[in-house]
């Protein structure tokens, strides 16, 4: 059964269906710490405090704390640095971005009742996640080649030359022979002379360019862009100034873009020469570029409570449903190789991008909080957040059976996905999510000290545990990716250190925060084969972000 699963999963990994993977699920759900400068200056530990525009998307009960109206916005300058280290070969990159992180307002309706003093309504725009990240590197002393990885896929799928060869009457990217899947990565590898068929064309043994005596190095570059933008509609109030409640409905706009490049410089490679129909030893310089975008909309619901049994102590609890997304993805890939003094290039589907629609559920989330307030001078607060990454799930779009068959569009072989056992076409991908990722724990702590009635200082810290299972991170399992994009990244723990200042005069306020974020990761050009002695090209990554956050607003 495991062998069958391996073959089917590798088939999905290179199929025209561009079946989603656990790697994609995490890409869409990776966390971030963003909000107002006061919220950020205290490390995001605001779940039991409320009274801040950021709490509408964290613990919506925070809206019940308001006793006046508020309008405000937040700006953010983000300076990003990345470093890669592959066997001591180090490369760095950097970029600077400017964001509008938050804008919104709260309206208070006074009810004149001691049992329910007020009812509050709020609306905010919040940049929940920024995907913007860029990194690159060089990997010396290769032990194997991506071409060998592609050849392994072709062998596992038992592809013939006719399956991947374009003729006057046959297009392998859009087969007309009833084929369920088009193995795009293998087709691209064949068109680029990255893989070679040996023996019987109807039953070949596929080989890559890396063999006995081959040496070489690799290079990679990755650029991620986009964001998750939330539009929060919240309502809340308080009961006898002891229990504060709130609920929040989020409309979410999702946009993720990836531009990933990978190349190899091989000496003594085994390269197919079509002129003589033979494989010859020669130098090989080639690169592959993948372009990918997923965008769409979603919605989620949040419910929260804050309880203040005494003035000095507060408890908070919030539940976040998954964000139910309806997404569309587009993708394409191309290769370029210096081949015996000539440039040979190839592209998937003659350069036309493919597309697919699907649904995706992000993780469930629970936040528990506690805060202490000492007089009117000192606040200390702590949050614990649980993210259920194993609960992420891919689903077919709701129009799955509209055409009376198993396909979204019978002429779109990108979106043709075979029915799996139990009528779940994503059962293997959803199982991979459970195997590769684990639930994460986030701890946040923050403090604020009011130096004068108008001036405050703040500090905070946040720690997010790694979402990756140790067996996946340690290379003890095969990682299945989607389509023609075999590279992936595994994130380790993330740490935030924050500080801030605040000034208030009558209804006006202005806050400033500095946020330092550090995260390490591992880049893999393609999956390790747990049974092989040869490691896939990889590099250690380090990301450091310095952010200056400014918020201003008016309470009235």
C-alpha positions in Angstrom: 0.0 0.0 0.0 2.9 2.4 0.8 4.4 1.7 -2.6 1.2 2.4 -4.3 0.9 5.7 -2.3 4.4 6.6 -3.2 3.8 6.1 -6.9 0.5 8.0 -6.8 1.9 10.9 -4.8 5.0 11.3 -7.1 2.6 11.1 -10.0 0.5 13.9 -8.5 3.7 15.9 -7.8 4.5 16.3 -11.5 1.0 16.0 -12.9 -0.8 18.5 -15.1 -3.4 18.7 -12.4 -0.8 20.5 -10.4 -2.2 18.8 -7.3 -1.7 20.9 -4.2 0.8 19.8 -1.6 1.3 20.2 2.2 4.0 22.8 1.3 1.3 25.0 -0.4 -1.0 24.6 2.6 1.6 26.1 4.9 2.6 28.8 2.4 -1.0 30.0 2.6 -1.2 29.8 6.4 2.1 31.0 7.7 1.7 33.4 10.7 2.8 37.0 11.1 2.8 39.6 13.9 1.1 42.8 12.6 -1.1 45.5 14.0 -1.0 48.9 15.6 2.2 50.3 17.1 0.8 49.8 20.7 -0.1 46.2 20.0 3.3 45.6 18.4 5.2 47.4 21.1 3.8 44.9 23.6 4.7 41.9 21.5 1.0 41.3 20.4 0.1 40.2 24.0 -3.3 42.0 24.0 -5.8 39.2 24.2 -7.0 40.1 27.7 -6.7 43.9 27.4 -8.7 45.2 24.4 -9.4 48.8 23.6 -7.1 48.7 20.6 -8.0 48.4 16.9 -5.8 45.3 16.5 -7.8 43.3 18.9 -10.7 43.2 16.5 -8.8 40.5 14.6 -7.2 38.9 17.7 -9.8 38.7 20.5 -12.9 40.5 19.3 -14.1 40.9 22.9 -11.6 43.8 23.0 -14.2 45.9 21.2 -16.4 45.6 24.3 -13.8 47.5 26.4 -14.3 50.7 24.3 -16.2 53.5 26.1 -15.7 56.1 23.3 -15.4 56.3 19.5 -12.0 55.9 17.8 -10.5 56.4 14.3 -6.9 55.5 13.6 -4.4 54.1 11.1 -0.9 52.4 11.2 2.1 52.7 8.8 5.0 50.2 8.7 8.5 50.4 7.3 9.9 46.9 6.9 13.7 46.3 6.3 14.3 42.7 5.4 17.6 40.8 5.3 18.2 37.2 4.3 21.3 35.0 4.4 21.9 31.5 3.0 24.7 29.2 4.0 25.5 26.1 2.0 28.6 24.2 3.1 30.2 27.5 4.2 29.3 29.3 1.0 27.3 32.4 2.2 25.0 34.7 0.2 22.9 37.6 1.4 20.0 39.7 0.0 17.9 42.5 1.3 14.8 44.7 0.5 12.8 47.4 2.1 9.0 47.7 2.0 6.4 50.2 3.1 2.9 49.2 4.2 -0.4 50.5 5.4 -0.9 47.9 8.2 -4.1 49.0 9.8 -6.9 51.5 9.4 -10.3 51.5 11.1 -12.7 52.8 13.6 -15.0 51.9 16.5 -18.4 53.5 17.3 -19.9 53.3 20.8 -23.6 53.3 21.4 -24.3 54.1 25.1 -27.3 52.3 26.4 -27.6 53.9 29.8 -28.0 50.6 31.5 -25.8 49.4 34.4 -26.3 45.8 33.2 -25.2 46.6 29.6 -23.6 50.0 29.5 -22.7 50.1 25.8 -22.8 48.3 22.5 -19.9 48.9 20.2 -19.4 48.4 16.4 -16.1 48.3 14.6 -14.6 48.1 11.2 -10.9 47.7 10.4 -8.7 46.9 7.5 -5.8 44.8 8.7 -2.8 43.4 6.8 -2.7 40.1 8.6 0.2 38.6 6.7 2.9 39.9 4.3 4.4 37.2 2.1 7.2 39.5 0.8 10.4 37.7 1.2 13.5 37.3 -1.1 16.5 35.0 -0.8 19.2 33.4 -2.9 22.2 31.3 -2.6 24.9 29.0 -4.1 25.4 25.4 -3.3 28.8 23.9 -4.1 29.9 20.2 -4.4 26.6 18.7 -5.6 26.1 15.0 -4.9 23.2 14.6 -7.3 21.2 16.7 -9.8 17.7 17.8 -10.2 17.8 16.1 -13.6 18.3 12.8 -11.8 15.3 13.6 -9.6 13.2 14.3 -12.7 14.4 11.0 -14.2 13.3 9.2 -11.0 9.8 10.6 -11.4 9.7 9.4 -15.1 10.8 5.9 -14.0 8.3 5.8 -11.1 5.5 6.7 -13.5 6.8 4.2 -16.1 6.7 6.9 -18.8 7.5 6.0 -22.4 9.1 8.3 -24.9 5.7 8.7 -26.6 4.2 9.9 -23.3 6.5 13.0 -23.2 7.4 13.6 -26.9 5.6 16.3 -28.9 4.7 15.3 -32.4 2.6 16.8 -35.2 -0.4 14.9 -33.9 0.3 14.7 -30.1 0.7 17.4 -27.4 1.9 15.7 -24.2 0.8 18.7 -22.1 -2.7 18.3 -23.4 -3.2 14.7 -24.2 -6.2 13.5 -26.1 -5.8 9.9 -25.4 -7.9 10.0 -22.2 -4.9 10.4 -20.0 -5.8 11.6 -16.6 -2.6 13.4 -15.8 0.1 15.1 -17.9 3.6 14.7 -16.2 4.7 18.2 -16.9 8.0 18.2 -15.0 9.1 15.1 -16.9 7.9 16.6 -20.2 9.8 19.7 -19.5 12.9 17.7 -18.6 12.7 15.7 -21.8 12.3 18.8 -23.9 15.3 20.4 -22.2 17.5 17.3 -22.6 17.8 17.1 -18.8 16.6 13.4 -18.8 17.6 10.7 -21.3 15.7 7.6 -22.3 17.8 4.5 -22.5 16.8 1.2 -24.1 13.4 0.4 -25.5 11.4 3.6 -26.1 8.3 1.8 -25.0 10.0 0.8 -21.7 13.0 3.1 -21.2 15.2 3.5 -18.2 15.4 7.3 -17.6 18.6 8.8 -16.4 19.7 12.3 -15.5 22.9 14.3 -16.2 24.7 13.5 -13.0 26.7 10.2 -13.1 30.0 8.7 -12.2 32.7 11.4 -12.3 30.2 14.3 -12.6 30.9 17.3 -10.4 29.2 20.7 -10.1 27.4 23.4 -8.2 23.9 24.9 -8.1 22.4 28.3 -7.5 18.9 29.3 -6.5 16.8 32.5 -6.0 13.3 32.8 -4.6 11.0 35.8 -4.5 7.7 35.7 -2.6 5.2 38.5 -2.8 1.6 39.2 -1.7 -0.4 39.5 1.5 -3.5 38.4 3.4 -5.7 41.4 3.8 -8.6 41.3 6.3 -11.7 43.4 6.5 -13.1 43.0 10.0 -16.7 43.7 10.9 -17.1 43.5 14.7 -19.8 43.9 17.3 -19.4 43.7 21.1 -20.3 45.1 24.4 -19.9 44.6 28.1 -22.0 43.2 30.9 -21.8 45.1 34.2 -18.2 46.2 33.4 -17.1 42.7 34.3 -17.7 40.5 31.2 -16.8 41.9 27.8 -17.9 40.0 24.7 -17.3 40.4 21.0 -17.7 38.6 17.6 -16.0 39.4 14.4 -16.7 38.5 10.8 -13.7 38.7 8.5 -13.7 39.1 4.7 -10.3 38.1 3.5 -8.5 38.9 0.3 -5.6 36.5 -0.5 -2.8 37.0 -3.0 0.4 35.0 -3.1 3.0 35.1 -5.8 6.2 33.0 -6.2 9.1 33.4 -8.6 11.6 30.6 -8.0 14.8 29.9 -10.0 17.2 27.0 -9.8 20.2 26.2 -12.0 23.2 23.9 -12.1 26.7 24.2 -13.5 27.9 20.6 -14.1 31.3 19.3 -15.3 31.5 15.8 -16.9 27.7 15.6 -17.2 25.9 12.9 -19.2 24.0 14.9 -21.9 21.9 13.6 -24.7 23.0 14.7 -28.2 20.0 14.4 -30.6 22.3 14.7 -33.6 24.0 11.4 -33.0 21.2 10.0 -30.8 23.7 9.3 -28.1 24.6 10.4 -24.6 28.0 12.2 -24.4 30.1 13.5 -21.6 30.2 17.3 -21.6 29.8 20.4 -19.4 26.2 21.4 -18.8 24.9 24.8 -17.6 21.1 25.0 -17.2 18.5 26.7 -15.2 14.8 26.4 -14.5 12.3 29.1 -13.5 8.8 28.6 -12.0 6.2 31.3 -11.8 3.2 30.7 -9.5 0.3 32.7 -8.2 -2.7 31.9 -6.0 -5.3 34.4 -5.3 -8.9 34.6 -4.1 -11.2 35.4 -1.2 -12.3 33.8 2.0 -14.1 34.5 5.2 -13.9 33.4 8.9 -15.6 34.0 12.2 -14.2 34.9 15.6 -15.7 34.8 19.0 -14.2 36.2 22.2 -14.6 36.9 25.9 -12.7 39.1 28.4 -13.5 38.7 32.1 -12.4 41.3 34.7 -13.3 39.8 38.1 -11.3 42.6 39.8 -9.8 45.8 38.5 -6.3 44.4 38.7 -6.9 41.1 36.8 -8.3 40.2 33.4 -8.7 36.9 31.5 -9.3 36.5 27.8 -10.4 33.7 25.5 -10.9 33.7 21.7 -11.8 31.1 19.1 -11.0 31.6 15.4 -12.6 29.4 12.8 -10.6 28.4 9.7 -10.6 30.9 6.8 -12.6 29.2 4.1 -10.9 30.2 0.9 -12.0 29.9 -2.7 -8.7 30.2 -4.7 -7.5 30.3 -8.2 -3.9 29.4 -9.1 -1.9 30.0 -12.3 1.5 28.6 -13.0 4.1 28.1 -15.7 7.8 27.0 -15.9 10.6 27.2 -18.4 14.2 26.0 -18.8 17.3 27.3 -20.5 20.5 25.3 -21.2 23.8 26.0 -22.8 24.0 23.0 -25.1 27.2 22.4 -27.0 27.6 26.1 -27.5 23.9 26.8 -28.3 21.1 28.0 -26.0 18.3 25.5 -25.8 15.1 26.7 -24.1 11.8 25.0 -23.4 8.5 26.0 -21.6 5.5 24.2 -20.2 2.5 24.2 -22.5 4.2 26.3 -25.1 4.5 29.1 -22.6 0.8 29.4 -21.8 0.1 29.4 -18.1 -2.3 26.9 -16.6 -4.9 27.4 -14.0 -7.0 25.6 -11.4 -9.7 26.4 -8.9 -10.0 24.8 -5.5 -11.1 25.5 -1.9 -8.8 25.6 1.1 -9.3 25.7 4.8 -6.7 27.4 7.0 -6.0 26.2 10.6 -8.3 26.5 13.6 -6.9 28.9 16.2 -7.5 29.3 20.0 -6.0 32.2 22.1 -6.0 32.3 25.9 -4.8 35.4 27.7 -4.2 36.9 31.1 -3.3 40.5 32.1 -2.5 42.4 35.3 -3.1 46.1 35.8 -1.4 47.8 38.7 -3.0 51.2 39.4 -2.9 53.5 36.4 0.8 53.0 35.7 1.8 49.4 34.9 0.3 46.7 32.6 1.7 43.2 32.1 0.0 40.8 29.7 0.6 37.3 28.3 -1.0 35.2 25.5 -0.9 31.6 24.5 -2.0 30.8 21.0 -2.7 27.3 19.5 -2.7 26.9 15.7 -4.0 23.6 14.4 -1.9 23.2 11.3 -2.9 19.5 11.0 -6.5 20.7 10.4 -5.6 22.5 7.2 -7.5 21.0 4.3 -7.8 21.2 0.5 -11.2 20.6 -1.2 -12.6 20.6 -4.6 -14.5 23.8 -5.6 -18.2 23.7 -5.1 -18.9 23.3 -8.8 -17.1 20.0 -8.9 -20.0 18.0 -10.3 -21.5 20.7 -12.4 -20.5 19.1 -15.6 -21.6 15.6 -14.6 -18.1 14.2 -14.4 -14.9 14.1 -12.5 -13.4 17.3 -14.0 -13.8 21.0 -13.6 -13.4 21.4 -17.4 -12.9 18.5 -19.7 -10.6 20.5 -22.0 -8.4 21.9 -19.2 -6.0 19.1 -18.3 -4.4 21.3 -15.7 -7.5 21.1 -13.6 -8.3 17.4 -14.3 -8.0 15.7 -11.0 -8.7 12.0 -10.5 -11.2 10.9 -8.0 -9.5 9.3 -5.0 -10.7 6.8 -2.5 -13.8 7.9 -0.5 -14.5 10.5 -3.2 -11.8 12.8 -1.9 -9.5 13.9 -4.8 -7.2 15.5 -2.2 -6.9 12.7 0.3 -3.2 12.2 -0.3 -2.4 15.9 0.0 -4.5 16.2 3.1 -2.8 13.2 4.6 0.6 14.7 3.8 -0.5 17.8 5.8 -1.0 15.6 8.8 2.4 13.8 8.3 4.6 16.9 7.5 3.1 19.6 9.8 2.2 19.8 13.5 0.2 22.2 15.7 2.2 25.2 16.8 2.4 27.0 20.1 2.8 30.8 20.3 3.7 32.6 23.5 3.5 36.4 23.8 4.3 38.6 26.7 4.2 42.4 26.9 4.4 45.3 29.4 3.5 48.9 29.4 4.6 51.5 32.0 3.1 55.0 32.1 5.9 57.3 32.9 3.6 60.4 33.0 -0.1 60.7 32.4 0.7 61.3 28.7 3.8 59.3 28.0 4.3 55.5 28.1 7.0 53.0 27.3 6.5 49.4 26.2 8.3 46.1 25.5 7.4 42.7 24.4 8.5 39.3 23.2 6.8 36.5 21.1 7.9 33.0 20.3 6.4 30.8 17.6 7.3 27.1 17.5 8.3 25.4 14.3 5.3 23.9 12.4 7.3 21.1 10.9 7.4 17.5 12.2 10.9 16.4 13.1 10.8 13.4 10.7 10.1 15.7 7.8 12.8 18.2 8.9 15.4 15.5 9.4 14.9 14.1 5.9 13.3 10.8 7.1 10.4 11.0 4.7 9.8 11.9 1.1 8.3 15.4 0.7 5.8 15.6 -2.1 5.5 19.0 -3.9 3.2 20.0 -6.8 3.6 20.5 -10.5 7.0 21.6 -11.9 8.1 23.3 -8.7 10.1 20.8 -6.6 11.7 23.3 -4.2 10.4 23.9 -0.7 11.4 25.6 2.6 11.0 24.3 6.2 10.7 27.0 8.9 12.1 26.7 12.4 11.1 28.7 15.5 10.3 32.4 15.0 11.2 35.0 17.6 10.1 38.6 17.9 11.6 41.3 20.2 9.7 44.5 20.4 9.7 47.9 22.2 7.7 51.1 21.8 6.7 54.6 23.0 3.3 56.2 23.3 2.0 59.7 23.7 -1.6 60.7 24.5 -3.1 64.2 24.9 -6.8 64.4 25.4 -8.3 62.3 22.6 -5.2 62.4 20.3 -2.6 59.6 20.4 0.5 58.7 18.6 2.5 55.4 19.1 5.8 54.2 17.8 7.2 50.7 17.9 10.3 48.8 16.8 9.9 45.1 16.0 12.8 42.7 15.4 11.9 39.3 13.9 14.3 36.4 13.4 13.6 33.1 11.8 15.8 30.3 10.4 14.8 27.9 7.7 16.1 25.1 5.4 15.9 25.4 1.7 15.7 22.2 -0.4 15.9 22.2 -4.2 13.9 18.9 -4.2 13.0 16.2 -1.8 15.6 13.9 -0.2 15.2 10.2 -1.0 15.3 8.6 2.5 16.8 5.5 1.0 19.6 7.3 -0.9 23.1 8.1 0.3 23.0 11.3 -1.8 21.5 14.4 -0.2 19.5 16.8 -2.3 20.9 20.4 -2.7 20.1 22.4 0.3 21.0 25.5 2.3 20.5 27.0 5.7 18.5 30.2 5.6 18.3 33.0 8.1 15.7 35.9 7.9 15.9 39.1 10.0 13.3 41.8 9.8 13.5 45.2 11.4 10.3 47.1 11.4 9.4 50.6 12.4 5.6 51.0 13.1 3.8 54.3 13.5 0.1 54.6 14.6 -1.9 57.7 15.2 -5.6 58.3 15.8 -8.2 60.1 17.8 -10.7 59.0 20.4 -13.9 61.1 20.9 
